[in-house]
Amino acid sequence: MSEALKTVALNDVHQQLGAKMVPFAGFNMPVRYSSDLEEHRTVRRGVGIFDVSHMGEFRVRGPQALDLIQRVTTNDVSKLQDGKAQYSCLPNEEGGIVDDLLVYKLADEDYLLVVNAGNIDKDWAWISARNTEGAELENQSDEWSLFAVQGPKASAALQSLTDTDLSSIPYYSFVQGTLAGAPGVIISATGYTGAGGFELYVPNEHARQVWEAVLEAGQEYGIKPIGLGARDTLRLEMGYCLYGNDITDKTSPLEAGLGWITKFTKDFTNAEALKQQKAEGVTRKLVGFVMDGPGIPRSHYELVNEAGEKIGEVTSGTQSPSLSKGVGLGYVQTAYSQPGSQIFVLVRGKQLPATVAKLPFVSGTEA
């Protein structure tokens, strides 16, 4: 018998808004309210609100908190100041990635780790097993709702709801304050769309009042609720990795282009092997590519060279609403990884030409 789907706090609200609900990472989630294309453009050009409360939140506190996070993540958490966030990943012992995550420094000896919904149990077990020095760990995933208010008009749409000057919060920084009358909201200048905006971590008991207040305040800016369908096309246009597709327990952070979050100035899980991989060079790399003509690349399609020899595989692909072209991410042999390289996507036996491109595919906002 299959396990029952979990629901986010506002599950009923999404159904009342007419969302199409689908199973995603063990949760019943809104995939779209109108159309993926319309929702994508709403975020790129204006402002939209996503409910991404399925994400996991772990609190790590105490004198051993920093040491634990340093040992299990690749980025250097000692560089974080209060009110700053950091993108990082949990490496495994085989050279792959357990998950990618955000690390928030709330205060000295007090951190919040935000992990992918499908990996909550796996990550919790992984980190707990390595908590040998007694850091205080608490899985708060069921206590928080998370709303991503994204787009060039996000700041204007939210400003009337808080005394915090939103324009003064730098990228990858946050404040904790009152928003829409709800105390203890983490207002974070982060997101998965590249369109600008904020992620709001809201205690569940205030979720509905914040959601409704944001939709009301954002009305004059054309705000709409946005589903996971548009979230995927938005992140793909920016070349952001999706765990389970572009990064997995078999892909190294260096292969995935995440060398910038892999700091060998400290010791962490499998650091020596990754350091050796960096010195020797990787044999494959994650690249972005744009289709030269018609055709939409899809996950697991083969990538080949002109002679038809396999050189890699698509990990994510879609029709880019901004470019009106097929775009994708995939791993290719290093020889084919330079921007401008010609590759081919094998679609139903046909070799469709594509060109390796620099990421992101688009700037975060559209005129």
C-alpha positions as CSV (number, residue, x, y, z in Angstrom):
1,M,0.0,0.0,0.0
2,S,1.4,3.4,-1.0
3,E,2.2,5.9,1.8
4,A,-0.4,8.7,2.2
5,L,0.7,12.0,0.7
6,K,1.7,14.7,3.1
7,T,-0.1,18.1,2.8
8,V,1.2,21.6,3.3
9,A,-0.7,23.9,5.8
10,L,-2.6,25.7,2.9
11,N,-3.6,22.6,1.0
12,D,-7.3,23.5,1.1
13,V,-6.5,27.1,0.0
14,H,-4.8,25.9,-3.2
15,Q,-7.7,23.6,-4.0
16,Q,-10.1,26.5,-3.5
17,L,-7.9,28.6,-5.9
18,G,-8.4,25.9,-8.5
19,A,-4.9,24.6,-8.5
20,K,-4.1,21.3,-10.2
21,M,-2.7,19.2,-7.4
22,V,-0.1,16.5,-8.1
23,P,2.1,14.2,-5.9
24,F,5.6,15.8,-5.6
25,A,8.4,14.6,-3.3
26,G,5.8,12.8,-1.1
27,F,3.5,15.9,-0.8
28,N,0.2,17.0,-2.5
29,M,1.4,20.1,-4.3
30,P,0.0,22.7,-6.7
31,V,1.6,22.3,-10.1
32,R,-0.3,25.1,-11.8
33,Y,-3.3,27.4,-11.3
34,S,-3.7,28.7,-14.9
35,S,-1.0,27.8,-17.4
36,D,2.7,27.2,-16.9
37,L,3.5,29.8,-19.6
38,E,1.3,32.5,-18.1
39,E,2.7,31.8,-14.6
40,H,6.2,31.8,-15.8
41,R,5.8,35.2,-17.5
42,T,4.0,36.6,-14.4
43,V,7.2,35.9,-12.4
44,R,9.7,37.1,-15.0
45,R,7.8,40.4,-15.7
46,G,5.9,41.1,-12.4
47,V,5.5,39.1,-9.2
48,G,4.1,35.7,-8.2
49,I,3.8,33.7,-5.0
50,F,4.7,30.1,-4.7
51,D,3.9,27.8,-1.7
52,V,7.0,25.7,-1.3
53,S,6.2,24.6,2.3
54,H,7.2,21.1,1.4
55,M,10.9,22.0,1.9
56,G,12.6,20.8,5.0
57,E,14.0,22.9,7.9
58,F,16.5,21.6,10.4
59,R,17.6,23.8,13.4
60,V,21.2,23.2,14.6
61,R,22.2,24.9,17.8
62,G,24.8,24.9,20.5
63,P,28.6,25.1,20.9
64,Q,29.1,22.2,18.4
65,A,26.7,23.5,15.7
66,L,29.4,25.2,13.6
67,D,31.7,22.2,13.8
68,L,28.9,19.7,12.7
69,I,27.8,21.9,9.7
70,Q,31.4,22.4,8.6
71,R,32.1,18.7,8.6
72,V,28.9,17.7,6.6
73,T,28.8,20.6,4.1
74,T,31.2,21.7,1.3
75,N,31.0,25.5,1.8
76,D,32.8,27.4,4.5
77,V,30.2,28.2,7.2
78,S,32.7,30.0,9.3
79,K,32.5,32.9,6.8
80,L,28.8,33.4,7.5
81,Q,27.8,36.4,9.6
82,D,24.5,36.7,11.4
83,G,21.7,37.5,8.9
84,K,23.5,35.8,6.0
85,A,22.6,32.7,4.0
86,Q,24.8,30.3,2.0
87,Y,24.3,27.8,-0.7
88,S,26.0,24.5,-0.1
89,C,25.8,20.7,-0.5
90,L,26.1,17.6,1.6
91,P,28.8,15.4,-0.1
92,N,28.8,11.6,0.3
93,E,31.7,9.3,0.7
94,E,31.6,8.1,-2.9
95,G,32.1,11.5,-4.5
96,G,28.4,12.3,-5.1
97,I,25.9,14.6,-3.4
98,V,23.4,13.7,-0.7
99,D,21.5,16.9,-1.2
100,D,22.0,20.6,-1.9
101,L,20.8,23.1,0.7
102,L,20.8,26.6,2.2
103,V,22.5,27.4,5.5
104,Y,21.1,30.3,7.4
105,K,23.1,31.8,10.4
106,L,20.4,33.1,12.7
107,A,22.8,33.9,15.5
108,D,26.0,32.6,17.1
109,E,25.6,28.8,17.7
110,D,22.1,28.9,15.9
111,Y,21.7,27.8,12.3
112,L,18.8,26.8,10.1
113,L,19.4,24.3,7.3
114,V,16.9,24.2,4.4
115,V,16.8,21.0,2.5
116,N,14.8,19.5,-0.4
117,A,11.5,18.0,0.4
118,G,12.2,14.6,-1.1
119,N,15.4,14.3,1.0
120,I,14.1,15.3,4.4
121,D,14.3,11.9,6.0
122,K,17.6,11.0,4.2
123,D,19.3,14.2,5.1
124,W,18.1,14.0,8.7
125,A,19.5,10.5,9.1
126,W,22.7,11.5,7.4
127,I,23.4,14.6,9.5
128,S,22.2,12.9,12.7
129,A,24.6,10.0,12.2
130,R,27.5,12.4,12.0
131,N,26.5,14.4,15.0
132,T,29.2,12.8,17.2
133,E,30.0,15.9,19.3
134,G,26.5,16.6,20.5
135,A,25.1,19.6,18.6
136,E,21.5,20.2,19.3
137,L,19.5,19.1,16.3
138,E,15.8,19.7,15.7
139,N,13.7,18.7,12.7
140,Q,11.3,21.7,12.4
141,S,10.1,20.8,8.9
142,D,6.5,20.4,10.1
143,E,6.5,23.8,11.8
144,W,7.3,26.2,9.0
145,S,5.5,27.3,5.8
146,L,7.6,28.7,3.1
147,F,6.3,31.2,0.5
148,A,8.5,32.4,-2.4
149,V,7.5,35.8,-3.6
150,Q,9.4,36.2,-6.8
151,G,9.8,38.7,-9.6
152,P,11.0,42.3,-10.3
153,K,7.9,43.7,-8.5
154,A,8.3,41.5,-5.4
155,S,9.8,44.1,-3.1
156,A,7.2,46.7,-4.0
157,A,4.4,44.2,-3.5
158,L,5.6,43.2,0.0
159,Q,6.8,46.5,1.4
160,S,3.5,47.7,2.8
161,L,3.3,44.5,4.9
162,T,6.5,45.2,7.0
163,D,8.4,47.9,8.7
164,T,11.6,46.3,7.4
165,D,13.2,48.2,4.5
166,L,13.2,45.4,2.0
167,S,15.4,47.3,-0.5
168,S,18.2,47.2,2.2
169,I,18.4,43.4,2.4
170,P,21.3,42.3,0.1
171,Y,21.1,39.1,-1.9
172,Y,21.5,36.0,0.2
173,S,20.8,38.0,3.4
174,F,17.7,37.9,5.6
175,V,16.0,39.6,8.6
176,Q,13.6,38.1,11.1
177,G,10.7,40.4,11.8
178,T,7.0,41.0,11.6
179,L,5.2,40.7,8.2
180,A,1.5,41.1,7.7
181,G,1.1,41.1,11.5
182,A,2.8,37.7,11.9
183,P,5.8,37.7,14.2
184,G,9.0,35.6,13.7
185,V,8.9,35.6,9.9
186,I,12.3,35.1,8.2
187,I,12.4,37.5,5.2
188,S,15.2,36.1,3.0
189,A,16.5,37.7,-0.2
190,T,16.8,34.3,-2.0
191,G,14.9,32.3,-4.5
192,Y,15.0,29.7,-7.2
193,T,13.8,31.8,-10.2
194,G,16.6,34.4,-10.8
195,A,13.8,37.0,-11.1
196,G,14.6,38.6,-7.7
197,G,12.4,38.6,-4.7
198,F,12.1,37.0,-1.3
199,E,11.5,33.7,0.5
200,L,9.3,34.0,3.6
201,Y,9.6,31.4,6.3
202,V,6.4,31.7,8.3
203,P,5.4,29.7,11.4
204,N,2.5,27.5,10.4
205,E,0.0,29.2,12.7
206,H,0.4,32.4,10.7
207,A,0.6,30.8,7.2
208,R,-2.9,31.7,6.0
209,Q,-2.9,35.3,7.2
210,V,0.5,35.9,5.5
211,W,-0.5,34.2,2.2
212,E,-3.8,36.2,2.0
213,A,-2.1,39.5,3.0
214,V,0.6,39.0,0.3
215,L,-2.0,38.3,-2.4
216,E,-4.0,41.3,-1.3
217,A,-1.0,43.7,-1.1
218,G,0.3,42.4,-4.4
219,Q,-3.0,42.9,-6.3
220,E,-2.0,46.3,-7.7
221,Y,1.2,44.7,-9.0
222,G,-0.6,41.8,-10.7
223,I,0.5,39.1,-8.3
224,K,-0.7,35.6,-8.9
225,P,-0.2,32.2,-7.2
226,I,2.3,30.2,-9.1
227,G,2.7,26.4,-9.3
228,L,5.7,24.0,-9.5
229,G,5.4,23.8,-13.3
230,A,6.6,27.4,-13.8
231,R,9.1,27.0,-10.9
232,D,10.8,24.3,-13.0
233,T,11.0,26.4,-16.2
234,L,12.1,29.5,-14.3
235,R,15.0,27.7,-12.6
236,L,16.0,25.9,-15.8
237,E,16.3,29.2,-17.7
238,M,18.8,30.2,-15.0
239,G,20.7,26.9,-15.1
240,Y,19.9,26.2,-11.4
241,C,20.4,22.5,-10.5
242,L,17.5,20.3,-9.4
243,Y,18.3,17.5,-7.0
244,G,17.4,14.1,-8.5
245,N,18.0,15.4,-12.0
246,D,21.1,17.5,-12.4
247,I,22.8,16.6,-9.2
248,T,22.4,13.2,-7.5
249,D,24.3,10.8,-5.2
250,K,26.4,9.9,-8.3
251,T,27.4,13.4,-9.4
252,S,30.3,15.2,-7.9
253,P,30.0,18.9,-7.0
254,L,33.0,19.6,-9.3
255,E,31.4,17.9,-12.3
256,A,28.2,19.8,-11.6
257,G,30.0,23.2,-11.7
258,L,29.7,23.6,-8.0
259,G,33.4,24.1,-7.3
260,W,32.5,27.6,-6.0
261,I,30.7,26.1,-3.0
262,T,33.4,23.4,-2.5
263,K,36.0,25.0,-0.1
264,F,39.2,23.0,0.6
265,T,40.2,25.4,3.3
266,K,38.5,23.1,5.8
267,D,37.9,19.3,6.3
268,F,34.6,17.8,5.2
269,T,33.2,14.5,4.1
270,N,35.2,13.1,1.2
271,A,37.3,16.3,0.9
272,E,40.5,14.5,0.0
273,A,39.0,12.6,-2.9
274,L,37.3,15.7,-4.2
275,K,40.6,17.6,-3.9
276,Q,42.3,14.9,-6.0
277,Q,39.5,15.1,-8.5
278,K,40.0,18.9,-8.8
279,A,43.8,18.4,-9.3
280,E,43.3,15.7,-12.0
281,G,40.4,17.4,-13.7
282,V,36.9,15.9,-14.3
283,T,36.1,13.7,-17.3
284,R,32.5,15.1,-17.6
285,K,30.8,18.4,-16.9
286,L,27.3,19.7,-16.5
287,V,26.6,22.2,-19.3
288,G,23.7,24.2,-20.6
289,F,22.7,23.9,-24.2
290,V,20.2,25.5,-26.6
291,M,18.5,23.7,-29.4
292,D,19.5,25.1,-32.8
293,G,16.1,24.3,-34.3
294,P,12.8,22.7,-33.3
295,G,12.9,20.0,-30.6
296,I,12.5,19.9,-26.8
297,P,15.2,18.0,-24.8
298,R,14.0,15.8,-22.0
299,S,15.6,14.1,-19.1
300,H,17.6,10.9,-20.0
301,Y,17.8,11.7,-23.7
302,E,21.2,10.8,-25.1
303,L,23.7,13.5,-26.1
304,V,25.9,12.5,-29.1
305,N,28.6,14.0,-31.3
306,E,28.3,14.4,-35.0
307,A,29.5,10.9,-35.6
308,G,26.6,9.6,-33.4
309,E,28.8,8.5,-30.5
310,K,27.3,9.0,-27.1
311,I,29.0,11.8,-25.2
312,G,26.5,12.3,-22.4
313,E,22.9,12.6,-21.3
314,V,20.3,15.3,-20.7
315,T,19.4,15.8,-17.1
316,S,16.7,18.5,-17.4
317,G,15.1,20.1,-20.5
318,T,12.2,22.3,-21.5
319,Q,10.9,24.8,-24.0
320,S,12.1,28.1,-22.7
321,P,9.2,30.6,-22.5
322,S,11.6,33.5,-22.6
323,L,13.6,32.3,-25.7
324,S,10.9,30.2,-27.4
325,K,13.6,27.6,-27.9
326,G,14.4,24.2,-26.3
327,V,17.0,24.5,-23.6
328,G,18.6,21.8,-21.4
329,L,21.2,20.8,-18.9
330,G,23.2,17.7,-19.2
331,Y,26.5,16.0,-18.5
332,V,29.0,15.8,-21.5
333,Q,32.5,14.6,-21.9
334,T,34.8,17.5,-21.0
335,A,36.0,17.9,-24.6
336,Y,32.4,19.0,-25.5
337,S,31.9,21.3,-22.5
338,Q,33.1,24.7,-23.9
339,P,30.4,27.3,-24.8
340,G,29.9,27.2,-28.6
341,S,30.5,23.4,-28.9
342,Q,28.2,21.6,-31.2
343,I,26.4,18.6,-29.7
344,F,23.3,16.6,-30.8
345,V,20.3,15.5,-28.8
346,L,19.0,12.0,-29.8
347,V,15.2,12.4,-30.1
348,R,13.3,9.3,-31.4
349,G,16.4,8.2,-33.4
350,K,17.1,11.7,-34.9
351,Q,20.2,13.7,-34.1
352,L,18.9,17.2,-33.4
353,P,21.7,19.9,-33.3
354,A,22.3,22.0,-30.2
355,T,24.9,24.4,-29.0
356,V,26.5,24.5,-25.6
357,A,25.7,27.9,-24.0
358,K,26.9,30.0,-21.1
359,L,24.5,30.0,-18.1
360,P,22.2,31.5,-17.3
361,F,20.2,31.2,-20.6
362,V,18.3,34.4,-19.9
363,S,18.7,37.4,-17.5
364,G,16.4,37.0,-14.6
365,T,13.7,39.5,-15.7
366,E,11.9,40.2,-19.0
367,A,11.0,43.7,-20.2
